[in-house]
Amino acid sequence: MTKKYTIKDFSAMFSLAPSTLRYYEDEGLIKPHRLTNQQRYYTDDDVNWMRFLLHLKNTGMSVSDLKKYVAWRAQGEQTIPQRLQLLKQTRVKFLEQIKQQQHHLQILNDKIAWYEGKTNGKIADSESFSNYLKRLNHKK
């Protein structure tokens, strides 16, 4: 017997509000099943699909591109080239985001190291953070 999840249970699995699931439904990203009383329910296949959608969303893929992907997927294997191209474009953008995040992390780490150096006497009181970065050959 197939497990059936209510919208409340399904939304809790993903830490999403039920209204978000309804939005995804309105956008055609998910398609819940319906009981005879029209109450929504979801299955384990829907859980797997939602996980994948959220992976794509968390790479920065736009709702518009998610909708394209879903539409192409529904059309069958003949759209694999389009889906592949979209995923490759998403990967390029995501790698750039990762690069930017790594830069932000480096600045955060540099600032922490600068403060630690200031507090333990390894960095002169007169050395500014900007000069410290120059000495490390880092950019702001």
N, C-alpha and C positions, 0 to 999 in steps of 0.2 A: 504494500500500500504506500502511495506517495505521501510524503509529509506535506502538510499545508500550513503555511505561515500567514497569520493575519498581517494587515498593514502595520499594526502596532509592533508585533514581534519582528517583522522584517525591517522596519525602520530602526528598531533598537539594535539589531545585529550590526548595522552600519553606522550607528550614532547619527542618524539623519532624522529630521522631523518628517512626520507623515505628509506634511504639505510639500516637502521636497520631493518625495516619491510621486505625489500627484503631479507636480511640475514635470518630472522626468517622464511620466506617463503622457501628459499633455504634449510634450515635445517629441513623443514617439520613441524615447530611448528604452523604455521598459513597457511591457504589456502584461499586466496582471491577469490572472484567470478570474473568473466570476462564478460565485455560487448561484443557485437558482434565485436567491433574493438579491442578486447583483452585488453582494459583498465581495470585495477584492480578497484574493489570496495569492500566495506565491509558493513556489516549489523549490526543491534543491537546485534544479536547473536555473531558476531565476536567481538564486543565491550566487551561483557561479558566474552568471552573466553580469550581475551587479558588481561583483568583485572586479571583473575585467573592466567594466565601464569606469569604475572608480580609479583603477590603475591608470587608465587613459586620461581621465579627468585630472588626476594628480600629477601627470606629466605636463599639465598646462594646456591640454587639448581643449579647444573651445567647444561650447555646446553646438555651434554650427557644424564644426568638423565631426563631433560625435554623431550628429544627425546624419551626416553624409556616410559615415562609416556604417551606421545601423542600416541605412537604406541600401547601401551596396551589399552588405551582408545578406539582407533579405532577398536580393536579386540572384544570389547564388555564386557559384565558383567563377563565372565569367568576369566578375568584378574584382577578382583577387589582385590584378595589376593596380587598379585604382586604390584599393585598400593598402597594398604594400607601399605605394608611393606616399599615401597620407601618413602611414606609420613612420616612414623614413623622414618625412618633413617634420613630424612631431619630435622624432629623436634628435634631429639637428637643433631645434628650438630648445628642447629640454637640456641637451648638453651645454648650450649657452647659458641657460639658467643655472645649471650646476656650477659652471665656471664663475658666474657672478656671485653665487652663494659662497663658493670657496674663497673668493676675494674678500667678501664681507667677513667671513670667519677669520681670515688672516689678519685683517685690520683689528678685529675684536681681540684676537690673541696677542697682537702687537701692543694694543692699549693695555691689556692686562699685564703683559711683561714689563711695559714701561712703568706702570704703577708699582709693580712689585720691585722693580729696580730702584724706584724712587724711595720706597719704604725701607728697603734693606741696604741702601747706601751704594749700590752698584752703579747707579746712574746719578750723575751730578744734578743738584737742585736746579742749576741754570740751564740744563738741556731740555729744550721743548720737545713735545711729541713729534712735531714736524722734523726737527733736526735728528731725532732718534730714528725716524723712518728713513731719512736720507742716509744716515750712517749704516742702516741695515740694507740700503739700496731697495727699499719698498716704495711703492706709490700709495698715495692716500686713497 
